[in-house]
C-alpha cells in the first residue's frame, strides 16, 4: 500500500471516528443533519471497507491459523459435477460466483472431515463462508432469511455434512442475523483465534507495531459493542471465552 493510500485510509478512519462522536452527541440535535448525510453515504459498510482495503487487515494474513483461509480459497480439486450445488446453478447469472463458491464449500467440507483439528477448521470454514457470502450479497437483502441463494447454499452445506456425518462440527447459521452482524462476528473470531501471534518485540518494525495497535483498538470497539451478546453465545463462538 503506497503513501497516498495510507493517507486516504487514515482520512476515512478519522471521518468514521468523528461520525461516532457526533452520533454520541446527537441528543442535542446539533449534528442531526450531518449524521444523516454520513449514514446515507456510508450506510453499514465502513467496517468492511476499512478492514478489506486499509492497513489493519494485512496484519492477520501473516499470522498462524489465519492461513487456513488461504487453503480454503484454493481453486483446485473442485468437483464441477457436484450434485449438492445443482439448486444454485440457475442463480449464477444473478449472483456472480455463487455456483463456484458452493463447489469450493463442498470440497472444503470433504477435506476437513478426517482432520484431527476438525472443530477448529470447521470454525474457520464457517467464517470463510461468511466472508464469501458478504462479498456476493452485502448489497442485497439485509437478512439471511430473505435471500434464497444464501438459504440454498446453507442447505447444500447441511446436506454434505449429513452425508459425511459431521453433525458435531457443522455450525448452523442463524437466519435472523444480518450481513453486517456476520462480518463483525468474523472480525472478533479471527482476532481471538490469532491474538497469541500478535506481539511487538524487537523483531518487529515500528510500522508493523503501529498496525497491530490500530487493529487491536478497532477490535476493542467491536468487542465493547458486542460484549453482552458474546456472553450469551454458545461454545460455537470462540470469543465466548474472552
Secondary structure, DSSP 8 states (H G I E B T S, - for coil): --HHHHHHHHHHHHHHHHHHHHHHTGGGSTTHHHHHHHHHHHTT-HHHHHHHHSTTTHHHHTSGGGHHHHHHT--SS--TT-GGGHHHHTTTTTSTTHHHHHHHHHHHHHHHTT-TTHHHHHHHHHHHHHHHHHHHHTTS-SBGGG-HHHHHHHHHHHHHHHHTT-TTT-----TT-BHHHHHHHHHHHHHHHHGGG---STTS-HHHHHHHHHHHHHHHHHHHHHHHHHTTS-TTSGGGG-
